[in-house]
Amino acid sequence: MTSLQQARALALLVPAVLLAGAFGSEIWGGLYPCEMCWWQRWAHIAALAFALLAFAPMPDKGRALVWLAAAAILTSGAIGAYHAGVEAKIFEGFTRCTAPAGGGSGADFLDRVMDAPLIRCDAVQWSFLGISMAGWNAILSTGFALVIIWLSIRRPRPQS
């Protein structure tokens, strides 16, 4: 497997796994996302789209699409770093709250909105080893984005 193929695979795998973790923690863990959590997710969704396009048979476009995917992953990491800073009270953040939406009648929607927990961007809902989900996203996204970029620009070694 060439370095570019490895970069392309990581560009697809990293946002897919991180999004699965985010949506899984919401669905099965009851952790509702705040506004900045959604910003991080949107960046990963964009990365997934670029990574999928990188697998399409387009000559000379694969590397650029891998770079775009890496940039989107890095963007999610930067948002995650800022979000973690807001949670740690290092930065002043946003206080808007979000609630899940869904189908049904207007009364059903109103009931869901009224019953849904209000999630603040400056409140840590879950942490592991003292690092919040936003912090983990910052660490993993930034690290893997740099690996993807490095793999995509790395030249193959001459074979002897």
HUMO-V169886 format. One record per residue. N is the residue number from 1. PSI is psi in whole degrees, -180 to 180 (999 if undefined). OMEGA is omega in whole degrees, -180 to 180 (* if undefined). Layout:
BEGIN
N:PSI:OMEGA
N:PSI:OMEGA
END
This chain:
BEGIN
1:128:-179
2:167:179
3:-40:179
4:-38:177
5:-39:177
6:-43:179
7:-43:180
8:-42:179
9:-44:179
10:-38:180
11:-27:177
12:-42:-175
13:-44:-174
14:-55:180
15:-32:179
16:-45:-179
17:-44:-179
18:-39:176
19:-40:177
20:-41:178
21:-42:-179
22:-49:-180
23:-35:177
24:-41:179
25:-27:177
26:-48:-175
27:-50:-174
28:-22:-178
29:-9:179
30:19:179
31:104:-178
32:140:-178
33:146:172
34:-177:-178
35:-45:-179
36:-28:173
37:-42:179
38:-38:178
39:-41:179
40:-40:179
41:-43:-179
42:-39:178
43:-40:178
44:-35:177
45:-42:176
46:-42:178
47:-42:178
48:-43:180
49:-46:179
50:-42:-179
51:-41:177
52:-42:177
53:-31:179
54:-22:178
55:-11:179
56:148:-179
57:82:177
58:110:-178
59:136:175
60:13:179
61:-16:-176
62:-45:-178
63:-43:-180
64:-39:179
65:-34:175
66:-41:178
67:-40:177
68:-40:177
69:-44:179
70:-39:178
71:-39:178
72:-40:177
73:-43:178
74:-37:176
75:-44:177
76:-40:178
77:-40:179
78:-42:177
79:-41:178
80:-40:178
81:-44:177
82:-44:180
83:-43:178
84:-36:176
85:-36:176
86:-43:179
87:-35:-179
88:3:180
89:24:175
90:-40:179
91:153:172
92:130:-175
93:-157:-179
94:150:180
95:7:177
96:146:179
97:155:179
98:157:177
99:147:180
100:146:178
101:169:178
102:-178:-179
103:-177:179
104:-172:-179
105:171:178
106:-38:179
107:-40:177
108:-44:-180
109:-46:180
110:-41:178
111:-43:180
112:-42:179
113:-44:-178
114:-30:-179
115:-17:-176
116:144:178
117:145:176
118:123:-174
119:121:178
120:145:180
121:-20:-178
122:11:180
123:129:178
124:121:179
125:-31:-175
126:143:175
127:156:176
128:126:-176
129:32:179
130:9:-179
131:129:-179
132:172:177
133:-40:178
134:-40:178
135:-42:178
136:-40:177
137:-42:179
138:-47:-178
139:-53:-175
140:-44:-178
141:-47:-180
142:-46:-180
143:-48:-179
144:-34:177
145:-41:179
146:-39:177
147:-43:180
148:-45:179
149:-45:-179
150:-46:179
151:-35:-177
152:-22:179
153:-10:-179
154:134:178
155:142:179
156:146:178
157:141:176
158:137:-179
159:138:-179
160:999:*
END
